[in-house]
Amino acid sequence: MRNAFADEMTKLAQQDSRVVLLSGDIGNKLFDKFKAVDERRFYNCGVAEANMMGVAAGMALSGLRPVVYTITPFTTTRCFEQIRVDACYHKAPVVIVGTGSGLSYAELGPTHHSLEDMAILRTLPGMRVMAPCDPAELRLALQAAMHEDGPVYIRIGKKGEPAIHPQAPNLKIGKAIVVREGTDVALLSAGTIMPEVLKAADLLKAQGISAEVVSFHTIKPLDVAYLAAASKRVKLVATIEEHGLIGGLGSAVAEWRAAANAATPLICFGTPDEFMHEVGSQEYARAKYGLTSENIAVRVRAALSKT
Amino acid sequence: MGSCLSCVDILTALYFAVLRIDPANPRDATRDRFILSKGHGAPALFQVLAKRGFYPESMLDTYGQDGGVFAEHPPTPDHLAGIEAATGSLGHGLPMGLGMALAGRIQHQAYNVYAVLSDGECNEGSVWEAAMLAAAQRVSNLCIVIDFNKWQATGRSREVMALDPLADKWRAFGWNAIEVDGHDMTALLNVLQQHPAKDGRPTAIIAHTIKGKGVSFMEDDNNWHYRIPTADEVIKAKQELGVPA
């Protein structure tokens, strides 16, 4: 996803002279092609994220289209007040990109995990929150963000994420994409956990359960039209995200469900209310927190048996 | 009141002798930008913007009224002509101003960006983050004025944090730092005209000021960081300032 981000940024910079890239001292060499387009539109802002966010807002208020890029905790929780005041309060069209989201950097420890970012950014007035599932969705999310009149947050993975969509989907901010149709359960997925969700759908299919798989690449604004329609069709809704159970996609869907008085049961997959104190790979961390195709299939089947 | 009176001379110098602005065209792309980074001085800025013609002075009569825009801190640019950034949380104005200054460079616009900071505001780490990036990028179209009134909300600014030597700190961070009496209009205009520095460094003017300047019973009394004057005190203050009752 990192390479797709750098490549798409280079294309956007070629097309639009307002596009500026700000990096928090990461991506050495990654942005060489961007710099070759126009060195004056790339800023290494150093390890100083609060200032970087303020600088981006100042640029956006001056007619530019800044994209801020660093590791997710540092471009979200580290500088939350700058996002709130400088970007959101001013409705400044800043695009904030967090790389290595969720448990991508599991082995680096909780300082580098991001399991709260969607939750806190979702609270900010006017902020759009996106979690594309593959490089194609990321490119389309970036393109769409350039046409927004306010701030957009995009959380991405690291590298090597597989392509989910055989061809580029039609991506609109706030409109979920049905990846696979189904009739028994709707598996709503945010971000790069999607391959596990598709595998879970395969496991369920082998057991005679038809699972719809949906990319909720936008968790704010939430696609309530999809939710309203799906909750009438399926017997169970499940949310899956590499993010805490507090405040992310699962919470957003639960808020909708309560407000809409929807009767369809909901189960949520995400990380619990704790920091991970042992080291391990992303696969290890996902398994620890039940974010595997096997666990998703087992819990979905059990929940369906009660409906 | 104290915080407004310490910076109003600086705002007057900027708005009436330095800033290239057109109140009839407040969003002109080529305009100079001004940010009151110490947002709690907004009542002074509101007066200066009205006097400069951004909106009728009569609008100021709505100050503090429910549903209005004039209160403790500046609203966003979309809600009041002449405002470039909604401040109030300290340490935000300089980074935003730096972004505007860099935008001028990117867009080949020759405008300058000015910001007034408070000495207490220099407690904020984001101020020094911005200081280092501005120096690294040699952002010569950025000029800050620090309203150095020696007080912050609860004490002497040099005692709460190790602020001194303030001018040397800015020099060490790569800025062209100049000290001046922030209430001497001739001296203020002289140092403001020294911006931009020929060597590409951003400018930091350390303006020595007095909190509550011009009102005998407010001067250098930090109670006036928060206090609201009584009706009698307003009359007395106006007399001392030579303002018609």
Interface residues (C-beta under 8 A of the other chain):
Chain A: V20 R40 R41 Y43 C45 G46 A48 A50 N51 M52 M53 G54 V55 A56 A57 G58 M59 A60 L61 S62 G63 L64 P66 E81 Q82 V85 D86 Y89 H90 K91
Chain B: A29 T76 P77 D78 E84 A85 A86 S89 G91 H92 L94 P95 M96 G97 L98 G99 M100 A101 L102 A103 G104 R105 I106 Q107 G125 S126 E129 A130 M132 L133 A136 Q137
